[in-house]
Amino acid sequence: MEKVKISPFQMFSLIFLFEIGSAVVVGLGVQAKQDAWIAILIGMLGGIVLFCIYYCLFRQYPDLPLTSYIPKVLGKMIGYPVAVLYILYFIYIASRVLRDLGNLLFISTLTQTPLWVINLLVIFIIIYANYLGIEPLARTGEIFYFLHIFCVLMCSFFIFSSGLVKTENLLPLLENGWKPVIKTAFPLTFTFPFGEMIVFTILMPYLNRPHLNLKTGLFAMLISGLILSYTTALNIAVLGTQKLETSIFPLLETVSKVNLGDFLQRLDAIVISMLVIGCFFKISVFTYAAVIGSASLFKKRKNPAMVIVVCLLTLAASLLNAENIQEHIYIGLKIVPVYLHLPFQAGIPLLLLIVMLIRKKIKTR
């Protein structure tokens, strides 16, 4: 672990930007049609329960990241392989976010640039951010948090001013009952993005006031969840459910429709900037967690070589994990939530907590 500390507001900013990250890029919860915004709120509540479990684990080992206390709980024979799997999991999810960002830039602006070139340029910035460490990244997050909120307010103002919002697109509410909403919330919006807070079990020891980890995390999840729900509702109100389901990047399409007196148009650049910022912080947090997790597990100091290896693995995985954007989206919706997210975000942490409680009870007796 690096000998650095970050403030509660810096942690809040990191979590907020991380949660918004790539979730605002893709059509989150569109399987629930006009009730997608409700599915996001339900997923957020499930994510909050998970975060409470992560905090309980942290309280038992307040000075250690997740990858260091897994072997202490499960034993070295089981614990070390599980910890290594978590490192690989962080790298893989970082690669998926990098692929999302690369696809966004390729489709929206850099249409003549190969995807591997875009991802390579992004990964250079990620390497630099990881090399500097969590403290500069968190300080940068403070600035971009306010910028992000300003952009959300400004885009909302222009969308409403253009008369694009049609509230009837949000009706009828719960047309097919609660079943499609719950089915979308679990496991989709529950695991992405809220369950991905598992990565902050690596960063919790860095908070300079450890007792505020729970409040900071829950407040950041609440604010980001409300904004994601609001953004989704806005996309539905502007595009309608049919257009939303077929759109790869709904928010981008929503903002592209802004037209104030044939003068103020094409606000795509603002949205693309927001999305790039969110994805940058999400990739940085995942890769940094993989670096620190590796360093703590193998009792090594964080060094540039370790950062480069993790980031290059992320780059390679982003180019190899799918042949095209359709396959990438299919894997993200059908395979990753069930076979990766649920075990790593809910299954293993719950097992760790149960083992901890049993050991504590035996020790008390």
C-alpha distance (Angstrom), angle and dihedral (degrees) to the residues before:
residue distance angle dihedral
M1 . . .
E2 3.79 . .
K3 3.81 115.5 .
V4 3.81 95.0 -119.0
K5 3.79 135.1 112.2
I6 3.79 133.6 -155.1
S7 3.80 130.3 -157.6
P8 3.84 125.2 -112.8
F9 3.81 91.6 -107.6
Q10 3.80 91.0 51.2
M11 3.80 89.4 51.2
F12 3.81 89.3 47.0
S13 3.82 90.7 52.2
L14 3.80 92.2 49.0
I15 3.81 92.6 50.1
F16 3.81 92.3 45.8
L17 3.81 94.2 50.8
F18 3.81 90.5 41.9
E19 3.82 93.1 52.7
I20 3.80 93.8 45.4
G21 3.83 89.4 43.7
S22 3.78 112.7 106.6
A23 3.83 93.3 -15.3
V24 3.80 90.9 82.0
V25 3.83 90.1 48.5
V26 3.80 98.0 60.6
G27 3.80 128.0 48.8
L28 3.78 99.4 -90.1
G29 3.80 115.3 -153.1
V30 3.82 95.5 -6.1
Q31 3.82 89.7 146.0
A32 3.82 86.7 77.4
K33 3.83 89.7 56.7
Q34 3.84 112.1 -154.8
D35 3.82 89.9 0.9
A36 3.80 93.2 60.4
W37 3.80 91.5 110.7
I38 3.83 89.6 58.1
A39 3.82 91.1 49.9
I40 3.82 88.8 54.9
L41 3.81 92.1 52.9
I42 3.82 91.5 49.0
G43 3.82 90.4 47.5
M44 3.80 88.4 51.0
L45 3.83 91.2 54.9
G46 3.81 89.6 51.7
G47 3.80 89.8 48.3
I48 3.80 90.3 52.1
V49 3.82 89.8 55.8
L50 3.81 89.3 51.0
F51 3.80 91.5 49.6
C52 3.81 89.8 54.1
I53 3.83 87.6 56.2
Y54 3.82 90.0 50.4
Y55 3.80 89.8 50.9
C56 3.82 91.7 50.6
L57 3.81 88.8 53.9
F58 3.80 90.6 48.1
R59 3.82 91.4 52.0
Q60 3.79 89.8 59.9
Y61 3.83 92.7 52.7
P62 3.84 105.8 21.1
D63 3.81 95.0 167.7
L64 3.80 98.4 47.2
P65 3.81 134.7 74.8
L66 3.81 120.8 -128.3
T67 3.80 95.3 -96.0
S68 3.81 91.4 55.5
Y69 3.79 99.1 51.2
I70 3.81 97.7 41.5
P71 3.87 91.3 77.5
K72 3.82 89.3 46.8
V73 3.81 91.1 55.1
L74 3.82 102.0 37.1
G75 3.80 98.6 28.1
K76 3.79 127.4 -108.9
M77 3.80 96.7 -81.4
I78 3.82 93.2 58.8
G79 3.78 100.9 18.8
Y80 3.81 100.0 59.9
P81 3.83 95.6 53.1
V82 3.83 90.3 46.1
A83 3.82 90.9 50.2
V84 3.82 90.5 50.2
L85 3.80 89.1 50.6
Y86 3.80 89.4 54.4
I87 3.81 90.3 53.5
L88 3.82 90.0 51.1
Y89 3.81 89.4 46.2
F90 3.81 91.4 54.9
I91 3.80 90.7 49.1
Y92 3.80 92.6 48.6
I93 3.82 94.7 49.3
A94 3.82 89.6 46.7
S95 3.81 87.8 53.4
R96 3.81 90.9 52.3
V97 3.80 91.5 52.4
L98 3.81 89.4 47.4
R99 3.81 88.6 52.3
D100 3.83 89.8 50.2
L101 3.79 90.7 51.8
G102 3.81 92.7 45.6
N103 3.81 91.5 50.3
L104 3.80 91.1 48.5
L105 3.81 93.8 51.9
F106 3.81 92.1 42.7
I107 3.81 94.2 51.8
S108 3.81 97.9 39.1
T109 3.81 107.9 36.1
L110 3.83 118.2 -11.7
T111 3.81 96.8 54.6
Q112 3.81 94.6 150.4
T113 3.81 95.5 46.8
P114 3.84 119.8 93.5
L115 3.79 115.0 -115.1
W116 3.80 92.8 -121.3
V117 3.81 91.1 57.5
I118 3.82 91.8 51.5
N119 3.82 92.4 47.9
L120 3.80 91.6 46.0
L121 3.81 92.3 53.8
V122 3.81 90.5 48.4
I123 3.81 92.7 48.6
F124 3.82 90.9 53.8
I125 3.82 88.3 60.5
I126 3.81 90.4 45.9
I127 3.82 90.5 52.3
Y128 3.81 90.1 52.5
A129 3.83 91.9 48.2
N130 3.82 91.5 49.6
Y131 3.79 91.4 46.7
L132 3.83 91.4 54.7
G133 3.81 91.1 49.3
I134 3.78 139.4 -137.2
E135 3.82 97.2 -55.8
P136 3.85 97.8 63.1
L137 3.82 89.7 39.8
A138 3.82 91.0 53.5
R139 3.83 92.3 47.1
T140 3.80 89.1 51.5
G141 3.79 88.9 49.3
E142 3.81 90.3 59.4
I143 3.81 90.6 60.2
F144 3.79 96.0 43.8
Y145 3.81 92.3 47.8
F146 3.81 91.2 65.6
L147 3.81 91.2 41.5
H148 3.80 90.1 52.0
I149 3.81 93.5 50.6
F150 3.82 90.1 48.2
C151 3.82 91.5 51.9
V152 3.83 91.6 49.1
L153 3.81 91.3 52.2
M154 3.79 93.3 44.8
C155 3.82 94.6 48.6
S156 3.82 90.6 46.7
F157 3.81 90.6 52.0
F158 3.81 92.7 51.1
I159 3.83 93.3 45.4
F160 3.80 92.7 51.8
S161 3.82 91.9 42.0
S162 3.82 90.4 54.1
G163 3.80 90.5 57.1
L164 3.80 92.4 -123.2
V165 3.79 97.2 132.3
K166 3.81 114.9 100.0
T167 3.79 108.4 -178.7
E168 3.82 91.1 -167.7
N169 3.84 87.0 73.7
L170 3.82 87.3 69.7
L171 3.80 91.3 58.0
P172 2.97 144.2 127.6
L173 3.78 93.0 43.6
L174 3.82 113.3 -139.8
E175 3.79 90.6 -3.6
N176 3.82 92.4 171.2
G177 3.80 96.1 32.4
W178 3.79 128.3 -111.7
K179 3.81 97.3 -52.7
P180 3.86 98.6 84.7
V181 3.82 90.1 43.4
I182 3.82 94.6 51.0
K183 3.81 90.7 42.9
T184 3.81 89.8 54.0
A185 3.80 93.8 43.7
F186 3.82 92.4 51.1
P187 2.93 113.9 76.4
L188 3.85 103.4 -9.4
T189 3.83 109.2 54.4
F190 3.81 90.5 22.0
T191 3.79 92.7 61.5
F192 3.81 98.1 30.4
P193 2.95 115.8 79.4
F194 3.82 104.4 -16.6
G195 3.81 99.3 49.7
E196 3.79 89.4 51.7
M197 3.81 86.4 76.8
I198 3.82 84.0 93.3
V199 3.81 85.3 90.8
F200 3.82 90.0 67.8
T201 3.81 90.0 67.0
I202 3.81 82.2 80.2
L203 3.82 93.5 51.0
M204 3.82 101.3 40.4
P205 3.84 94.2 88.8
Y206 3.82 88.9 61.2
L207 3.82 94.7 66.0
N208 3.81 109.6 107.6
R209 3.83 90.4 -142.7
P210 3.81 103.7 41.3
H211 3.82 94.5 -175.0
L212 3.83 88.8 66.3
N213 3.80 94.2 59.6
L214 3.81 92.8 96.7
K215 3.82 96.7 46.8
T216 3.80 92.6 43.6
G217 3.79 93.9 49.0
L218 3.80 95.7 44.9
F219 3.82 93.6 47.3
A220 3.81 92.2 48.4
M221 3.82 91.3 48.3
L222 3.81 90.8 48.8
I223 3.82 94.5 50.7
S224 3.82 94.4 43.7
G225 3.82 91.5 45.1
L226 3.80 92.0 52.5
I227 3.81 91.4 48.7
L228 3.82 92.0 48.5
S229 3.80 90.3 49.0
Y230 3.81 91.2 47.7
T231 3.83 92.2 47.9
T232 3.81 91.3 50.2
A233 3.81 91.6 48.7
L234 3.81 89.0 49.9
N235 3.81 91.4 51.0
I236 3.81 90.4 50.7
A237 3.81 92.4 47.6
V238 3.82 91.7 51.7
L239 3.82 103.4 35.2
G240 3.79 103.7 25.6
T241 3.80 123.8 -132.1
Q242 3.82 97.1 -78.9
K243 3.80 93.7 53.8
L244 3.80 90.8 41.8
E245 3.82 92.9 56.0
T246 3.82 93.1 51.9
S247 3.81 96.9 41.9
I248 3.81 116.8 97.7
F249 3.83 93.9 -159.9
P250 3.83 107.2 21.6
L251 3.81 98.3 177.8
L252 3.79 90.9 54.3
E253 3.80 90.6 51.3
T254 3.81 91.7 46.9
V255 3.79 94.5 53.6
S256 3.82 92.6 42.9
K257 3.82 87.6 66.5
V258 3.83 93.0 62.6
N259 3.79 111.3 118.5
L260 3.80 121.6 164.1
G261 3.80 110.9 -174.3
D262 3.83 92.9 -34.6
F263 3.80 85.4 -71.9
L264 3.80 108.5 84.7
Q265 3.78 108.1 50.7
R266 3.80 142.7 135.5
L267 3.79 101.3 41.1
D268 3.80 88.5 168.4
A269 3.80 91.6 116.1
I270 3.81 91.6 63.3
V271 3.81 92.8 51.2
I272 3.80 93.2 43.9
S273 3.82 88.9 52.0
M274 3.82 90.4 51.5
L275 3.79 91.9 49.0
V276 3.81 93.6 46.9
I277 3.82 90.7 50.7
G278 3.82 92.9 49.2
C279 3.81 93.8 46.5
F280 3.81 91.4 46.0
F281 3.81 91.9 56.6
K282 3.79 92.9 44.0
I283 3.82 93.5 51.3
S284 3.81 90.7 43.9
V285 3.81 93.0 52.2
F286 3.82 93.6 47.5
T287 3.80 94.4 46.8
Y288 3.80 92.4 43.7
A289 3.81 89.6 51.2
A290 3.81 89.2 51.3
V291 3.82 90.8 50.5
I292 3.81 95.2 47.2
G293 3.80 91.2 41.4
S294 3.81 90.4 53.9
A295 3.79 93.1 45.2
S296 3.82 94.2 49.8
L297 3.80 94.2 42.9
F298 3.80 94.9 50.9
K299 3.83 94.4 36.1
K300 3.80 93.6 -118.1
R301 3.77 131.6 135.0
K302 3.79 117.6 -110.2
N303 3.82 107.3 -98.9
P304 3.83 137.8 172.2
A305 3.81 92.6 -104.1
M306 3.81 91.2 57.6
V307 3.81 91.0 48.8
I308 3.81 92.2 50.0
V309 3.83 93.4 48.2
V310 3.82 93.2 50.4
C311 3.81 93.2 46.0
L312 3.82 93.6 46.6
L313 3.81 90.0 50.5
T314 3.81 87.4 51.5
L315 3.81 90.6 50.9
A316 3.82 93.2 48.3
A317 3.82 92.5 47.7
S318 3.82 91.5 49.2
L319 3.80 90.3 58.2
L320 3.80 97.0 40.9
N321 3.81 104.0 39.7
A322 3.83 93.4 83.3
E323 3.80 138.0 10.4
N324 3.80 95.0 -138.5
I325 3.79 142.2 -0.4
Q326 3.83 93.5 -92.6
E327 3.81 91.8 56.3
H328 3.81 90.1 44.1
I329 3.82 91.1 54.7
Y330 3.83 92.6 44.6
I331 3.82 92.0 52.7
G332 3.80 90.3 46.5
L333 3.81 93.2 52.1
K334 3.81 103.7 35.4
I335 3.80 109.7 24.9
V336 3.81 111.9 24.6
P337 3.86 98.3 52.3
V338 3.82 94.4 51.9
Y339 3.80 104.2 32.8
L340 3.81 101.1 32.6
H341 3.79 112.9 16.5
L342 3.80 99.3 45.9
P343 3.83 96.5 49.6
F344 3.82 95.7 42.5
Q345 3.81 98.1 37.5
A346 3.80 101.5 37.5
G347 3.81 113.4 4.8
I348 3.80 102.5 53.9
P349 3.86 96.6 36.7
L350 3.81 89.6 50.9
L351 3.81 90.1 49.0
L352 3.82 90.3 49.8
L353 3.81 91.2 51.0
I354 3.82 92.6 48.8
V355 3.82 92.1 49.2
M356 3.82 90.0 48.1
L357 3.81 92.3 51.0
I358 3.83 92.7 47.2
R359 3.81 91.4 49.8
K360 3.79 90.8 47.5
K361 3.81 91.4 51.0
I362 3.80 92.4 48.6
K363 3.80 90.3 48.2
T364 3.81 91.2 50.8
R365 3.79 91.4 51.6
